[in-house]
């Protein structure tokens, strides 16, 4: 088990946002956290990464409790975080954005990520090698942000709302890139409200609503559960 989140409760000031949220991610899985806007998806990601630490509960990464540890320590241990606002360096080229993120992680034992490996997964970035990050489209920036995170050789990637605001053709291409990463063993927990995209690539799904996990099951089980989809996902 790579990640175990057990009954975390997270607050923004005095506002209680997450209520006893629990989830698990196994090695090599693509797991999605589904929910409508404001359901608690981003707060869950930020809680795991230590950016908005839960007040109670437990978070284990490879069996070690990381609850309360600073984000840089969690990153060093092998958790990569791709925020929903991308945060690329607009005045650096694509290659520079990637090279600046090179680091080791405690648990990584695979083939180290290089710029050339990133370009194999995201060939569009190779074409844009010398382009400044600020001139890329939204989809290109999302690829670059994920590529930059991979350069840190993480064992687990937290991917927050990866296709929000992207055109359908870009979403389809991004889904193919994520499936390629899964084929080579990359483990990803991603949050999303795009149901079609999520069901096309994930192994399992957690459904969150009003800060509580309302459902957990395989993608096949969720696809067949009309009550859950209609009640919590507005399908």
Order of alpha helices (4+ residues) and beta strands (2+ residues): beta-beta-beta-alpha-beta-beta-alpha-beta-alpha-alpha-alpha-alpha-beta-alpha-beta-alpha-beta-beta-alpha-alpha
